[in-house]
C-alpha cells in the first residue's frame, strides 16, 4: 500500500479492525485430501502465512497475531514437530529482510526461549532488527497457551505485590493486560479460525473477551486475500456492544 493512502481508505479495507488474530488450522487435512504428506501441508501453510502477512500490511491492519505453535503441539509425533521447527527456521531466515524493508515489527508471544538454541538466537536477532519498525506488528505465538500466559501474568503481578509496588485491592484490568504477552498491542478486534473448527484452543482467552469471532470452513493453506477481506467485511457488518446493551 502507498504510505500516502488516505486513512479513510484504509478504514474501508479493514472495516476498523486494528488487531486481527488467526488460528491457522487445517494444514494436515489439506495434505490428506490431496494424498500428500503432512509435511507438505505445513510447507504450503507457511506460504499462506507469507501471503497473508503481506496482504495484512497492504490493507492497513496494525497488528496481526498468528497461532503458529501451541504449548500442546509438543504432543504431536516427533518427526512432525521437527518438520515444524525446520519450517520456522527457514521462515525467519528467508523473510527477515522483507519484514525490515516493509516496516514490519516482529513480536513473539509464548515461551519461545524453550525452543532450540539456534531458533532462539534467530528470533532474538529478528526481534532486535525489526524493533524500530512501525508499519505493522506481526505477533507470532510460539510455544504459546493462553492459560499459561495468564498464569505467568498473575505471577508477575504477585511479585509486584510482594515488592510493595501495588496493593492487592488496587489490582485492575490494566495490570493484567499489561502483564500479558500481548502488552502494547491494540485490543483484539477480530479472531479468525480456519478449517471449520469452532473453538479457541487455548488462544488469546483474555484478549478475546470482546473480540468478534469468525469461523470459516476454508483450510489454512487455501486461505487467501479474498478470504481475509470476507472476514473483515463480516467484522464491519457487526454491531459491537461490549456488554453495554
Secondary structure as UniProt FT lines:
FT   TURN            3..4
FT   HELIX           7..14
FT   TURN            15..16
FT   STRAND          19..23
FT   HELIX           27..33
FT   TURN            34..35
FT   HELIX           38..59
FT   STRAND          63..70
FT   TURN            71..72
FT   HELIX           73..75
FT   HELIX           78..101
FT   TURN            102..103
FT   STRAND          104..109
FT   HELIX           112..114
FT   HELIX           117..130
FT   TURN            131..132
FT   STRAND          136..144
FT   HELIX           146..162
FT   TURN            163..164
FT   HELIX           168..170
FT   HELIX           173..179
FT   TURN            181..184
FT   STRAND          190..193
FT   TURN            195..196
FT   TURN            201..202
FT   TURN            205..206
FT   HELIX           207..210
FT   STRAND          212..215
FT   HELIX           220..222
FT   HELIX           225..236
FT   TURN            242..243
//
